[in-house]
């Protein structure tokens, strides 16, 4: 509708009905024109990708599903021409692939550990879930202790082990035990804690830092370790299971989760230390990072397993899995430190100046202003390090620790399942398991990036 005046001009009284968008710009056709066939090069790459999928996927589906064998008791079911994947082999070895040689009648213990870890981790990963601090405390503090007691059985008499080697009071008082508690050990422990707190606080204060905060941090470390030792000494009535009997996915998850949980805070501390204004702290951080980044992980595992006992006091022989865990955690922390340092360098100087202008202390500035922004920027790098660490757990087979892949390779030696397709079936199953874990971490990383707008796209 419009109004026409005498001079020939007119005024439209309502908006023109918008025309529908071109068919070629919307829907599936529009998406393909924009993303797959927007140029000659993209068109060629799209065609090459389609041809590659047609070449690889049908034979894979045929081997994994169509021609696969689903039932059988031994290798006889997987013999013959045109036989695909031998899934009865995976079914027969599934228990070993998950638990290793963990006693069958005690497998309810790792099952509880798996279930508890999943129940605590899901609320921690969901951003909208309430009580994040309580959940974090349960997952990062209580859960490792409970998992250790369940998997090993507890009652390892850790205080007696430490007391035998570090008992300073024993030389004067001898063995002093009250109600089953080694009093001499705990007196030694408290004296050692006080001494370390005084030394750490004095050094930090002398270097111009907050000595009281450093002493408080040392106190919390000793309290946590003391609680851990006390829990280890309690007899829960569970049978002891050596770590040599662990294996399969259980060992893979123990190494990966321990490395991931330990490497991030250690990496943050090392990154802050490398950017510190205190020369000694900066020098020590640089030496640590460059040393661990300068040696391959296989060398670290060999040294921790075979050479470390040579440098320890006679009779001291830490558990092989524990040595591997420490080596993997320190190795990963060095790489994580450089990832975090990249995020710290990306923060503009104005953020530091604004935080100092508000009167925030150094710890408050880092905890409330700098680190949240820096860690948000380097989420892809952090998750990439986690994925790499999860796959690098397969290297522990070199030091005779049978992780998931190592247990699978050991299963191939069973003559009852020796067939031409057993090897391919096992590695296909292993690849699927590793893909699911790594792909899950990757997709969660993308979800967090989109939620925090780390891509800075408008």
C-alpha positions as CSV (number, residue, x, y, z in Angstrom):
1,X,0.0,0.0,0.0
2,X,1.2,3.5,-0.8
3,X,-0.1,7.1,-0.9
4,X,0.5,9.2,-4.1
5,X,0.7,13.0,-4.1
6,X,0.0,15.5,-6.8
7,X,3.7,16.0,-7.6
8,X,4.0,12.3,-8.4
9,X,5.8,11.4,-5.1
10,X,4.5,8.7,-2.9
11,X,4.9,7.3,0.6
12,X,4.7,3.6,1.3
13,X,2.5,2.9,4.3
14,X,3.7,-0.6,5.0
15,X,6.8,-2.7,4.6
16,X,7.4,-4.7,1.5
17,X,7.0,-8.4,2.1
18,X,10.5,-9.9,2.2
19,X,11.4,-12.3,-0.5
20,X,12.5,-15.8,0.4
21,X,16.3,-16.4,0.3
22,X,17.8,-18.0,-2.7
23,X,17.5,-21.8,-2.5
24,X,21.1,-22.2,-3.3
25,X,22.1,-20.2,-0.1
26,X,20.2,-22.1,2.6
27,X,19.7,-25.7,3.7
28,X,22.0,-28.6,2.9
29,X,22.7,-27.3,-0.6
30,X,23.8,-23.9,0.7
31,X,26.0,-25.5,3.4
32,X,27.7,-27.7,0.8
33,X,28.2,-24.8,-1.6
34,X,29.8,-22.7,1.2
35,X,31.9,-25.4,2.9
36,X,32.6,-28.2,0.3
37,X,32.4,-26.6,-3.1
38,X,33.3,-23.0,-2.5
39,X,36.3,-23.1,-4.8
40,X,38.1,-25.4,-7.3
41,X,40.6,-26.6,-4.6
42,X,37.8,-27.3,-2.1
43,X,35.9,-29.2,-4.7
44,X,38.9,-31.4,-5.5
45,X,39.6,-32.0,-1.9
46,X,35.9,-32.9,-1.3
47,X,35.9,-35.4,-4.2
48,X,39.2,-36.9,-2.9
49,X,37.7,-37.3,0.6
50,X,34.6,-39.0,-0.7
51,X,36.7,-41.4,-2.7
52,X,38.9,-42.2,0.3
53,X,35.8,-42.9,2.4
54,X,34.4,-45.2,-0.2
55,X,37.7,-47.0,-0.4
56,X,38.3,-47.4,3.3
57,X,34.9,-47.6,5.1
58,X,33.1,-50.5,3.2
59,X,36.0,-53.0,3.8
60,X,36.3,-51.9,7.4
61,X,32.5,-52.3,8.0
62,X,32.6,-55.6,6.2
63,X,35.5,-56.9,8.4
64,X,34.2,-55.5,11.7
65,X,30.5,-56.3,11.3
66,X,29.2,-58.1,8.2
67,X,31.8,-60.9,8.1
68,X,32.6,-60.9,11.8
69,X,32.3,-63.9,14.0
70,X,30.2,-63.2,17.1
71,X,30.1,-66.6,18.9
72,X,32.6,-69.3,19.5
73,X,34.6,-71.1,22.2
74,X,38.1,-71.1,20.6
75,X,40.1,-70.4,17.5
76,X,38.1,-72.9,15.4
77,X,35.2,-70.4,15.2
78,X,37.5,-67.8,13.6
79,X,39.1,-70.1,10.9
80,X,38.1,-70.3,7.3
81,X,38.0,-68.2,4.2
82,X,36.5,-64.7,4.3
83,X,36.2,-64.6,8.1
84,X,36.1,-61.2,9.6
85,X,36.8,-60.0,13.1
86,X,37.0,-62.6,15.8
87,X,34.9,-61.0,18.6
88,X,34.7,-64.2,20.7
89,X,38.4,-63.6,21.4
90,X,37.7,-60.1,22.8
91,X,34.8,-61.6,24.9
92,X,37.1,-64.3,26.3
93,X,39.9,-61.9,27.2
94,X,37.7,-59.0,28.2
95,X,38.4,-59.5,31.9
96,X,42.1,-59.5,31.5
97,X,41.9,-56.4,29.2
98,X,40.1,-54.5,31.9
99,X,41.7,-55.8,35.1
100,X,44.9,-57.6,34.1
101,X,45.6,-60.4,36.6
102,X,43.6,-58.8,39.4
103,X,42.0,-61.6,41.5
104,X,38.6,-62.5,40.0
105,X,36.9,-62.6,43.4
106,X,38.2,-59.1,44.2
107,X,37.2,-57.4,41.0
108,X,34.3,-55.7,42.7
109,X,36.9,-53.3,44.2
110,X,38.1,-51.8,40.9
111,X,34.5,-51.8,39.8
112,X,33.6,-49.5,42.8
113,X,36.6,-47.3,41.9
114,X,35.5,-47.0,38.3
115,X,31.9,-46.2,39.3
116,X,32.9,-43.7,42.0
117,X,35.3,-41.9,39.7
118,X,32.5,-41.6,37.1
119,X,29.9,-40.4,39.5
120,X,32.3,-37.7,40.9
121,X,33.7,-36.7,37.5
122,X,30.4,-36.1,35.7
123,X,29.1,-33.4,38.1
124,X,32.6,-31.8,38.0
125,X,32.5,-31.6,34.2
126,X,29.0,-30.2,33.9
127,X,29.4,-26.4,34.3
128,X,25.8,-25.9,35.7
129,X,26.2,-28.5,38.4
130,X,26.1,-26.9,41.9
131,X,28.5,-27.5,44.9
132,X,31.7,-27.4,42.7
133,X,34.0,-26.9,45.6
134,X,32.7,-29.9,47.5
135,X,32.8,-32.0,44.4
136,X,36.4,-30.9,43.7
137,X,37.4,-31.7,47.3
138,X,35.8,-35.2,47.0
139,X,37.3,-35.9,43.6
140,X,40.9,-34.6,44.1
141,X,41.4,-35.4,47.8
142,X,39.1,-38.1,49.1
143,X,38.7,-40.1,45.9
144,X,42.4,-40.9,45.4
145,X,42.8,-42.1,49.0
146,X,39.7,-44.3,48.8
147,X,40.7,-45.6,45.4
148,X,44.2,-46.5,46.7
149,X,42.8,-48.3,49.7
150,X,40.3,-50.3,47.6
151,X,42.8,-51.3,44.9
152,X,45.6,-52.2,47.2
153,X,43.7,-53.3,50.3
154,X,45.3,-50.7,52.6
155,X,47.1,-51.7,55.8
156,X,50.5,-51.2,54.3
157,X,52.0,-49.9,57.6
158,X,53.4,-46.8,56.0
159,X,54.3,-45.2,59.4
160,X,56.5,-48.1,60.3
161,X,58.2,-47.9,56.9
162,X,58.9,-44.2,57.3
163,X,59.7,-44.6,61.0
164,X,62.4,-47.2,60.3
165,X,64.3,-44.8,58.1
166,X,63.4,-41.4,59.4
167,X,62.9,-42.1,63.1
168,X,64.9,-39.4,64.8
169,X,63.2,-39.7,68.2
170,X,63.6,-43.5,68.2
171,X,67.3,-43.1,68.8
172,X,66.5,-41.5,72.2
173,X,63.2,-43.0,73.3
174,X,63.1,-46.3,71.3
175,X,59.8,-47.8,70.2
176,X,56.9,-46.1,71.8
177,X,53.5,-47.5,70.9
178,X,50.2,-46.5,72.5
179,X,47.0,-48.3,71.4
180,X,48.6,-49.5,68.3
181,X,49.7,-46.0,67.3
182,X,53.4,-45.4,66.7
183,X,53.8,-42.3,68.9
184,X,57.5,-41.9,68.1
185,X,56.8,-41.7,64.4
186,X,54.2,-39.0,64.8
187,X,56.4,-37.0,67.1
188,X,59.1,-37.2,64.4
189,X,56.6,-36.3,61.8
190,X,55.4,-33.1,63.6
191,X,59.0,-32.0,64.3
192,X,59.9,-32.5,60.7
193,X,56.8,-30.6,59.5
194,X,57.6,-27.6,61.8
195,X,61.2,-27.6,60.6
196,X,60.2,-27.6,57.0
197,X,57.6,-24.9,57.5
198,X,60.2,-22.7,59.2
199,X,62.8,-23.2,56.5
200,X,60.4,-22.7,53.6
201,X,58.8,-19.6,55.2
202,X,62.2,-18.1,56.0
203,X,63.6,-18.7,52.5
204,X,60.6,-17.2,50.8
205,X,60.6,-14.2,53.2
206,X,64.3,-13.6,52.6
207,X,63.7,-13.6,48.9
208,X,61.1,-11.0,49.2
209,X,58.0,-13.2,49.1
210,X,55.2,-14.0,51.5
211,X,56.9,-16.3,53.9
212,X,53.7,-16.8,56.0
213,X,51.8,-18.0,53.0
214,X,54.6,-20.4,52.0
215,X,54.7,-21.8,55.6
216,X,50.9,-22.2,55.5
217,X,51.1,-24.0,52.2
218,X,53.7,-26.4,53.6
219,X,51.5,-27.0,56.7
220,X,48.6,-28.1,54.5
221,X,50.9,-30.4,52.5
222,X,52.1,-32.1,55.7
223,X,48.6,-32.4,57.0
224,X,47.4,-34.0,53.8
225,X,50.3,-36.4,53.7
226,X,49.9,-37.2,57.4
227,X,46.2,-38.0,56.9
228,X,47.1,-40.2,53.9
229,X,49.7,-42.2,56.0
230,X,47.2,-42.6,58.8
231,X,44.6,-44.0,56.4
232,X,47.2,-46.4,54.9
233,X,47.8,-47.8,58.4
234,X,44.2,-48.6,59.1
235,X,43.2,-52.2,58.6
236,X,40.0,-52.3,56.6
237,X,39.9,-56.1,56.4
238,X,40.7,-56.2,52.6
239,X,43.2,-58.6,51.2
240,X,46.3,-57.0,49.8
241,X,46.7,-57.0,46.0
242,X,50.2,-56.2,44.7
243,X,50.4,-53.7,41.8
244,X,52.2,-56.5,39.8
245,X,48.7,-58.1,39.5
246,X,47.2,-54.9,38.1
247,X,46.9,-54.5,34.4
248,X,44.8,-53.7,31.4
249,X,42.6,-50.6,31.3
250,X,42.9,-50.3,35.1
251,X,46.6,-49.5,34.9
252,X,46.0,-47.2,31.9
253,X,43.5,-45.2,33.7
254,X,45.5,-45.1,36.9
255,X,48.6,-43.8,35.1
256,X,46.7,-41.4,32.8
257,X,44.4,-39.9,35.6
258,X,47.3,-39.6,38.0
259,X,49.5,-37.9,35.4
260,X,46.7,-35.6,34.3
261,X,45.7,-34.6,37.8
262,X,49.3,-34.1,39.0
263,X,50.8,-32.5,35.9
264,X,48.4,-29.5,35.8
265,X,49.0,-28.0,39.2
266,X,52.8,-28.8,39.0
267,X,52.8,-27.3,35.5
268,X,51.1,-24.1,36.8
269,X,53.7,-23.8,39.6
270,X,56.6,-24.3,37.2
271,X,55.2,-21.8,34.8
272,X,54.8,-19.2,37.5
273,X,58.3,-20.0,38.8
274,X,59.8,-19.6,35.4
275,X,58.2,-16.1,35.2
276,X,59.1,-15.2,38.8
277,X,61.2,-12.2,39.7
278,X,63.2,-14.2,42.2
279,X,66.4,-15.5,40.4
280,X,66.7,-18.7,42.4
281,X,63.1,-19.8,41.8
282,X,63.3,-18.9,38.1
283,X,66.6,-20.7,37.7
284,X,65.4,-23.9,39.4
285,X,62.2,-23.9,37.4
286,X,64.1,-23.5,34.1
287,X,66.5,-26.3,35.0
288,X,63.6,-28.6,35.9
289,X,61.6,-27.9,32.8
290,X,64.5,-28.1,30.4
291,X,65.8,-31.3,32.0
292,X,62.6,-33.2,31.7
293,X,61.9,-31.9,28.2
294,X,65.3,-32.9,27.1
295,X,64.9,-36.7,27.7
296,X,62.4,-39.1,26.2
297,X,59.7,-40.7,28.3
298,X,61.2,-44.1,27.7
299,X,64.4,-43.0,29.3
300,X,62.5,-41.6,32.3
301,X,60.7,-44.9,32.7
302,X,63.9,-47.0,32.5
303,X,65.6,-44.8,35.0
304,X,62.7,-44.8,37.4
305,X,62.3,-48.6,37.2
306,X,65.9,-49.9,37.0
307,X,68.3,-47.2,38.0
308,X,66.5,-45.3,40.8
309,X,66.8,-48.1,43.3
310,X,70.6,-47.9,42.9
311,X,70.6,-44.4,44.3
312,X,68.3,-45.1,47.2
313,X,69.3,-46.4,50.7
314,X,69.8,-50.1,50.9
315,X,66.6,-52.0,51.4
316,X,64.5,-49.2,49.9
317,X,62.6,-50.3,46.8
318,X,59.5,-48.3,46.0
319,X,56.8,-50.0,44.1
320,X,57.4,-50.2,40.3
321,X,54.0,-48.7,39.4
322,X,54.6,-45.9,41.9
323,X,57.9,-45.1,40.3
324,X,56.3,-45.0,36.8
325,X,53.6,-42.7,38.1
326,X,56.1,-40.3,39.5
327,X,58.1,-40.3,36.3
328,X,55.1,-39.8,34.1
329,X,53.8,-37.0,36.3
330,X,57.1,-35.0,36.4
331,X,57.6,-35.6,32.6
332,X,54.1,-34.3,31.8
333,X,54.4,-31.3,34.2
334,X,57.4,-30.0,32.3
335,X,55.4,-29.9,29.1
336,X,52.3,-28.5,30.8
337,X,54.5,-25.7,32.3
338,X,55.3,-24.4,28.8
339,X,51.7,-24.6,27.7
340,X,50.6,-22.5,30.8
341,X,53.5,-20.1,30.3
342,X,52.2,-19.4,26.8
343,X,48.9,-18.4,28.3
344,X,50.5,-16.2,30.9
345,X,52.5,-14.4,28.2
346,X,49.3,-13.8,26.2
347,X,47.8,-11.7,29.1
348,X,48.3,-8.0,28.5
349,X,50.3,-6.0,31.0
350,X,47.2,-3.9,31.7
351,X,45.7,-6.9,33.5
352,X,48.6,-7.0,36.0
353,X,48.6,-3.2,36.5
354,X,44.9,-3.1,37.0
355,X,45.1,-5.9,39.6
356,X,47.9,-4.2,41.5
357,X,46.0,-0.9,41.3
358,X,43.1,-2.6,43.1
359,X,45.5,-3.5,46.0
360,X,45.5,-7.3,45.3
361,X,48.4,-9.3,46.6
362,X,50.4,-11.4,44.1
363,X,48.6,-14.6,45.1
364,X,45.2,-12.9,44.8
365,X,46.1,-11.4,41.4
366,X,47.2,-14.8,40.0
367,X,44.3,-16.7,41.5
368,X,41.5,-14.3,40.6
369,X,42.7,-12.3,37.6
370,X,45.6,-13.8,35.6
371,X,45.4,-17.6,35.8
372,X,41.7,-17.9,34.9
373,X,42.3,-15.9,31.7
374,X,45.6,-17.7,30.9
375,X,44.1,-21.2,31.4
376,X,41.1,-20.3,29.3
377,X,43.3,-19.2,26.4
378,X,45.4,-22.4,26.5
379,X,42.6,-25.0,26.8
380,X,43.4,-26.6,23.4
381,X,47.0,-27.0,24.4
382,X,46.1,-28.4,27.8
383,X,43.7,-31.0,26.4
384,X,46.2,-31.8,23.7
385,X,48.8,-32.6,26.4
386,X,46.2,-34.8,28.2
387,X,45.4,-36.7,25.1
388,X,49.1,-37.2,24.4
389,X,49.7,-38.4,27.9
390,X,46.8,-40.9,27.7
391,X,48.3,-42.5,24.6
392,X,51.8,-42.4,26.0
393,X,50.8,-44.7,28.8
394,X,51.4,-47.6,26.4
395,X,55.1,-47.0,26.9
396,X,55.0,-48.5,30.4
397,X,55.0,-51.9,28.7
398,X,58.8,-51.3,28.1
399,X,59.3,-51.6,31.9
400,X,57.1,-54.7,32.3
401,X,53.9,-52.9,33.4
402,X,51.0,-54.4,31.5
403,X,48.6,-51.6,30.6
404,X,45.7,-52.0,28.2
405,X,47.7,-52.4,25.1
406,X,50.3,-54.5,26.9
407,X,47.7,-56.9,28.2
408,X,46.2,-57.2,24.7
409,X,49.6,-58.1,23.3
410,X,50.0,-60.7,26.0
411,X,46.6,-62.2,25.1
412,X,47.8,-62.8,21.6
413,X,50.2,-65.5,22.9
414,X,47.2,-67.8,23.9
415,X,47.3,-70.7,21.4
416,X,43.6,-71.4,22.0
417,X,42.8,-68.2,20.0
418,X,45.6,-68.2,17.5
419,X,44.0,-67.4,14.1
420,X,44.8,-65.1,11.1
421,X,42.3,-62.5,12.2
422,X,43.0,-62.4,16.0
423,X,45.7,-59.8,15.7
424,X,43.7,-57.5,13.6
425,X,40.6,-57.9,15.8
426,X,42.6,-57.0,19.0
427,X,44.2,-53.9,17.6
428,X,40.9,-52.8,16.0
429,X,39.3,-53.1,19.5
430,X,42.2,-51.2,21.1
431,X,42.0,-48.5,18.5
432,X,38.3,-48.1,19.2
433,X,38.9,-47.8,23.0
434,X,41.6,-45.2,22.7
435,X,39.6,-43.3,20.1
436,X,36.6,-43.1,22.4
437,X,38.6,-41.7,25.3
438,X,40.6,-39.3,23.2
439,X,37.7,-38.1,21.1
440,X,35.6,-37.6,24.3
441,X,38.4,-35.3,25.7
442,X,38.6,-33.5,22.5
443,X,34.8,-32.8,22.2
444,X,34.6,-31.7,25.8
445,X,37.5,-29.3,25.1
446,X,35.5,-27.8,22.2
447,X,32.4,-27.5,24.5
448,X,34.4,-25.6,27.1
449,X,35.9,-23.4,24.5
450,X,32.6,-22.5,23.0
451,X,31.2,-21.8,26.5
452,X,34.0,-19.6,27.4
453,X,34.2,-17.9,24.0
454,X,37.9,-18.6,23.7
455,X,37.8,-18.4,19.9
456,X,36.9,-14.7,20.1
457,X,34.5,-15.0,17.2
458,X,31.6,-12.6,16.9
